[in-house]
Amino acid sequence: MKASDLFVKALEAEGVRCVYGLPGEENLDLLESMRAAGMRLVLTRHEQAAGFMAATQGRLTGRAGVCLATLGPGATNLVTAAAYAQLGAMPMVMLTGQKPIKVSKQGHFQIVDVVGMMRPLTKSTRTLVSAEHVPSAVREAFRRAEEERPGATHLELPEDVAREPTDAAPLSPGVLRRPVADEASIAQAVETIASARRPLLMIGAGANRKLTSEMLRVFVDRVGMPFFSTQMGKGVVDESHSLWMGTAALSDGDFVHRAIEASDCIVNVGHDVIEKPPFVMRDGRRTVVHLNFSSAEVDPVYFPQVQVTGDIANAVWRIAEGVGPRSHWDFTPFERARAGLDAQLTSGAVDDRFPIYPARLVAEVRRAMPDDGIVCLDNGMYKLWFARYYRTRRPNTLLLDNALATMGAGLPSAIAAKLVYPRRKVLAVCGDGGFMMNSQELETAVRLKLDLTVVVVRDDGYGMIRWKQGEMGLPDFGMTLGNPDFVRYAEAYGARGHRPASATEFGATLARCLESGGVHVIDLPIDYSDNARALGAGAEAAFEP
């Protein structure tokens, strides 16, 4: 068989059944091998979107998603998606084509050093120079992409190598069990937590794994410790729980930071310093216990005193067994902060102003979405409102990016989520700026006959940066943009467009779209005038319980 046939067999051995991408002539042998094997190609309108889709599949399943592009401009279009997966710890394997490397008659046409370009953005990258290297190279790319901490890997398959004959066979993935933390570190963590007066549990992105989520729910119920999460840790434990203290959507000045300031011990499960700091450590203020797959990356705002490294789920279970509830713990300050948070989260849920108030937007989405429904956020001002106000009931049901935090990922992520979970409700929430960066993927969603709703939050500008501009006391300059008629724009792609005229009508429209089939786009103007009061420094002062 050809090396491209062997490559597809190696992908199948890794459980790959679907590849996202936009092929070029350098991929045609691989494409034919995929067709012959019955592998699905989700053809996208831009390589960046294919990368976002593959990364989202990896995020949702823990198994590497795969995307495909040609050489040169196709490969360079994957760069943002590579960074998205790498910083966000989403397992993804990128495949790119290349001109023949042994004999080429086209000089340097479209040639860039793709492997060199990908090196700082991936866990591994290489060019295949022989068909015999295919089995080990594919196995290693998936191993590196999926092992903790997950991320992006890249393989370049030149045309002439893809056509080489070979008798090699794919390698099957082996059985791997992660090492567990040693007894001494568990004992030290138990002693530190048990002797504290006001311990507080923090849940980060690294805890967003199926078994870890289950163990953390057991931990919270058994130990009775209040908890909060980072933005990418939302939903690991049900946020309707009475011990939930909120989300660290900001780095300070929020109700959750009152609890942090009152704590003398933070049990930090799965935090990654790649996220915007959920709190700032200060020497001598409190003890931080770090539970993660690897030791802490120390920086000026994070330098934990106690570290437990190894399988997180196992460590959480063992610590829960050792600690148990303690009679001397005093959570009174936490309860006051929680009361203030509850008052704030409730206050905007019935606000009737239009353009819509952000808290009302979040409330309507929460009312319309089932507990297992998936909300995929692009990046913009509304992301902070969702991070703070949206009570996430299950893991990976609010997909937001607080690592690279790139615009343009919301719609492609929603497409991937719907393909992974076709029976679940999926909603994309995008700002007008981010939506227009990959809005052409509406055609992809329509072509795939997906049931998908997109809310375009419109402020006719780059709202996040405009807010920051105002917070710095600078005049509004350079952030205003024009938009198409989003209703007619959706209809041009074969989707259905909607333009509600009130907050109440938006709620009804959203519910109707989620229940009916096809692709829907809702044009929703938003009022960001309350950003400074609700999200600025010292925001909690405006919402004293």
N, C-alpha and C positions, 0 to 999 in steps of 0.2 A: 504494500500500500504506500501511498504518498505520505510525506511527513505531515501534511495538513489533515489527512485522515487520522493519523496517529494522534495529532493534537486534539482533535474533536473527541476521540476515544478517551484521552486523558482528562478532558473537561467532564465527560460523562462519568468517569470514575470518581470525580470530585462532587458529583451530584448536580452538575450544571444542566439545566434544561432550557434555559433562556439566556440570550445575549442581547444587550441593548447597544445600538450603534448606528453608525453611518459609514458603510464600507467605501473603499476606493479600489482602483484596479489592482493595487498591490495585495488586496485581501481576497481576490476572486477565487483562488484555489481553496482557501479556508472557508469561504462562503459556500462553495459547491460541496465541500465535505460536510458542512453543517446541514445543508439541504438534504443531502443523501442520508444523513443520520437521523433526520426528523427533528433536529434541534430548532427551537423557535428563535427568530430574529425579530426584536422589536425595533423597527426602523424609526429613527427620530429625525427631527428637522435640524438639529445642531448637536455636535459631539458633546458639548458641555452638558446638555440635558441628558444625554445617554449616561454620562458619568454620574450625574446626580441621581439618576434612577438606580444605577448599579449600587451606589453607595447606600441608598435608602433600603434597597433589598437586603444588603449586608447588615444594616442597622437593625432591621426588623427580625431577621432570621438567625443572625450570628454566623451564617455561612456567606462566603465572599460572593458578591454580585460581580458580574462580568460585563465589561463594555468594550467596544470595538471601534477603531478608527484607522484611517489610512496614515500614510507618512505626512511629513511637513505640516501644512495647515490643519489637517485633521488631528494630528497628534498634539499640536500646540493648543488646539481648542479644548483638550482634556486637562490642561494645567490647573484651572480653577477647581475642577471636580476632584483632581488628585489631592489638592490642598484641603478641600472640603472633607474628603474621606480620612486623610491622614490626621488632621487636627481634631476631627470629630470622632476618631477611633471607630470608624466604620469599615469593615473588611470589604475590600474591592480589588479585583484584578483587572488591569487594563491591558488590552492587546492592540498593538499597532503594527501596520505593515511597513515594508521598506523595499527600496529598489534592490535588485540583485547585488550581493556583496562580493561575489567571486568574479563575475564579468559583467560590466555595465557599459552601455553605449550612450547613456544620457548625461554624462558628466555629473554636475552637481545640481541639476534641476530638481527643485523641491527638497533638497537634502538639508536637514538640520540634525544636529547631534541630539536625538531624542533621548537616548539613554543618559547622556550628560545632563540634559535639561530636567529629566525626571529624578535624578539622584537625590537632590535635597528635599524632594516632595514625597518620597516613597520610602518604604521599609526595604525594598530591594528592586533593582531594575537590571535587565540584561538583554543582549542580543543573542538569539539562537544561531549558531554558526554551523550546526550539523543536525540532521534528523535524529541521530542517536541521543542527542541531548534533550529531546522533547519530553520524555517521561519524567526525568528528574527535575527539569526546569519548571514544568507545570506543577508538580507535587510541591516543590520548594516555594513557588509563588503563592500557592494556597496556604501552605503551612505558615508562612510568614505573615500573610494577610490576616489570618484568623486567630493566631495565638495572641495572648494578652501582651501588651496593649495592641488591639487590632488596628489596621490601617490599610494603606494602598500599596500595591505592588504592580510591576509593569514588565511585560514581555514584548520584545520586538521580533517579528517573524518575517525575514526577508523573502522575496518572491522565489528566488532560486532554492532556498532551503525548504520552503513549503512544498516544492515539487520533487524533492529528493525521494527515491525509493528507500524503504526501510522495513526490517523485520522485527523491530523493537516492539515492546508491549508496554502499556501504561502501568504505572505503579499505583497500588491501592493505598489509600490513607491508612495509617496505622492507628492503634488505640493509644490515646494519650490522656493521662490523668495529671492534673496540676499538683505540684507539691503543696503540702499544708504547712501552716505556721508551727514553729517549735513550741514546746510546752512552756518554756521560760517566758517567751514573749506573751503568750496567752495569760499566764499567771500575773505578769506585770500589768497587763491591761485590766484584768479583773480587779486587782488591788487598787489601781488608780481610780477606776470608775466607782468601785464600792466605797472608797474613802471620801469621794467628792460629796459636796452638799447639794450642788445644783448641776448635775450632768445634763448634757443636751446632745441629742443624736443628729448628725448631719449626713444626708444621703446625696452622693454625687453621681456623675455619669457612669463611673465604673461599677456601680451597684446595679445598673440597669441590665441585669442578666436574670434569666428565669428562676434559677434555683436561689440566687442571692435575694431576689425579691421575696420569694416565699419565706426564706429564713429571717428576713428583716421584719416581715409581718408578724412572725412568731415572736421575735425579739421585742417588738413594741408592745404586743399584748401581754407577754410574760413578764417583762421587766417593768413596764409602765413608764418608760422614759419618753418625754416630749421630743418631737423630731421636726426638722425642717429639711428642705432640699435645695440643691442648686437648680438652675433652670433645666439642665439636661438630666437631672435626677427626678423630675416631676413624675408622679404616678407610680413610682416603685412601691410606695405604700399609699394606700387609698387616702386622698386628701380630705375626705369627709370624716376621717377619724378624729375623735375628740382630742387627741394629743398632737394633732398637726399644728405647727406654729407658723406656717406660711412658706413662701419661696424667697430665697435671696435673689430677687430680680435686680436689686441694687447692691452696691458694695457697702453702704452704710446709710444711716438716717431713716430706716424703715422700722416697723413694729418688730419684725423678727430680730433686728439688731438690738432692741431693748432686751430681748431674751438672751442674746449672745453676750451682751455686756454684763448681765446678771449671772451668767454661768461661770463656774470655776473649772469645768471640764467639758470639752467637746469631743465626742466620739465621731470621728470623721471617716465615713465608709465610702470608698470609691471616688474620692475627690481627685480631680486632675487639674494641675495648675494651668492647663491650657484654657480652662474656663475663666471668664472674668471673675476676680476674687469675690466669693460670697461673703467673706468677712476678712478683716485685716488683723493678723496676729500682732500682739504687742508683748514684748518680753516681760515675763513675770506676772502677767494678768491672769492667765489660766493655762491649764495643761491640755494639750491636744493629743489625742490618741489616733494614730493613722492606721487604718485597715485598708490594705490594697494588695493587688497582685505583686507589686514591686515596691521597693522603698521610695520614700518621698523625694521628689525633686524640690530642693530647697531654693526658695527665693526670698526677697526681703519681707514679703507678707505671709510666708508660710514656712515654718521650721518646727515641725512636730517634735515633742519630747519623747513620746512613746510610739514605737512602730511595730505593727504586726503584719508581716508579709507572707503571702501565700494565698491559697484559695479563699476568697472572701466569704462565700457561703458557709464553709466549714468553720472559719474563725468566728463569724457572727453566732453560729449555733453554740460553739464551745464557750464563748464569753457569756451568752445568755444563761447557759447552764451554771456558770460560776458566779454570776452577779446576783440575779434575782432582784426583786424589789427590796429597797432598804427603807427602814422606818425613819431614818434621820434626813432623808432627802426632802428638800423644801422647794416646791415648784410655784409658790405664790406669785413671784414676779413674772413668771412665764404665763400664768393664767391671766394676769392683768394685760399683758401684751396681746395675748390671744383675743381677749374681749375687744380691745381696740381694733385689731385686725378684722374681726368679724363685723364690727360696726362699719368699718370702711368698705369692706367688700359688698356689704348689703346696700350701702347708701346709693350707689349708682345704678343698681340693677333695674330700677323702674323709672329712670330718668327719661322723660319723653322728648327732650330736645331733638331737633333735626336740622342740619346734619347730625348724625347719630353720635351720642356720647360714648367714648370707648368702653366704659364699664358696662353700658347697656348692650353694646355689640357682643362682648364676652358673655354676658348673661343669656342673650338670645341663642348664641351658639351652644352654650352648655345645656339650655333647655331643649334644643332641637336634636343634639347628638346623643345616641345611646352610650352606655358606659364603655362599650368596646369600640365605638366609633373613633376614627383616626382623624385628627386635625393636623394638617401640615402647614406650618407657618413659613412664609418668606421672611425677609429681614426688613424691619422698619420700626417705627414708633409703636405700632400696635403690639409688637412682640413683647414689650415690657408690660403692657396692660394684660396680655394673656398670661404671661409668666406669673404675675401677681394675683390675678383675679380668677383664672380658670382652675377650678378644682378637678384635678385629674384623678380619675378613679382607678385606672389600670396602667401598667407599664407600657411605654411606647404608643400611647394614644394621643399625646401632644408632641409632635415632632417639631422641635425648634433647634436652631443651631446657635450655640453660644461659644463656638470655638473659632472657626473662620468667620462665621456670621456673614456669609455672602448673600447678596441679593440674587434673585433669579432662580432659586432652588425650590420654591414652594410648589409650583405647578408640576414640575417633573417628579418631585418627591411624592406628590399625591397620586400621580399616574402609577408609579412603582408600588405604592401602598395598596392601590386598588387591584393591581395585578397579583400581588402576593396574597391579599385577602379579598377575593372578589365578592364575598357575601357580607362584608362589613361596610358600614357607611363611611365614606371618605370625603373630607372637605378640605379644600385649599383656601387659605386666607393670605392674600397678597396685597401689598401696597401697589399703587399705580406705577411707581417707578420700577419695583422689582418684577411685577407682572409683565411689563413690556420688554424686559430683558430676555424672557423665554416664552412669550405669549404664543409664538408660532406652534408650540406643542399642543395647543388646542386641537389642531388638525390631527395630531397623533392620537389624542384621547377620543376624538370623534371616529377616526378610522378604526380604532380598536373596539369601538362600540361600548365604551365604558359608561357606567353610571357614576357621574362625578360632578360635584358642585364647586364652583370657584367664586369666592367673595373678593371683589376688587375694592379695597379700601382706598377711597380717592380723596386726596387733599390737594391735588394738582401741584405737587412739589415733592422735594426730597425732605419729608417731614422730620425724620430723626436728626439730620444735620441742621435743619432750620431751627429745631428746638435747642440743640447744643449752641448754635450761633446766638440765640436769644439768651441762654443761660450765661454766656460769656459777656453779655452786654453789648454785643455787636449788632449792627443793623442787618435787616433781612436783605441778603444779596446773593444772587446766583443760584437760588434753590427752587425757583418757580418754573414749571414746565407746562406744556400743553398735552392734551390727551385726545385720542379718538373717541367717537361715540361708541362706548363699550358694548351697548346692546346690539348695534348694527355690526360691530366688529365680530362679536360672537356669532351672529347669524351668518356672516360671510364664511365662517368655517363650518357651518352646519350645526352649530350649537344653538341653544336658546338663551336669549338675553332678557334681563329683568332690571327694572329701575324703580324700586320702592320709593314712596314719597313720605314715609314716616317710619319711626322706630317700630311701631306696632305692625305696619305693613311689611317691614323687613322680616320680622319674626315669622309671620305667616308665609311669606314668600320662601324663606329658607326651609321651613318645614315641608312645604309643598315640593320644592326642588329635590330634597333628600328622599322623598317618597316616590317621586316619579323617575322614569328611566331617562337615559341620555345625559349629555353634557350641558350644564347650566352655568351661566355667568351672571352674577349679581353686581351691578354698579351701585356702590354704597358710599355716598359722601360722608366724611367724618369730621367732627369738631375736636381739634386738639388744643383748644384754648385753656384747658385745665391741666395740661401736662406739668407745668411748673408747681402747681399746688399739690397735685397728687403724686408726682414722681420726683420732684426736685429735692434738693438738700433739706433735711428736716421736715419731710412731707408729713410725718406722723403728727406734728404739732397741730395740723389743720383738722385732725380727726380724733381729738381726745375723747375717750369713751365717757 
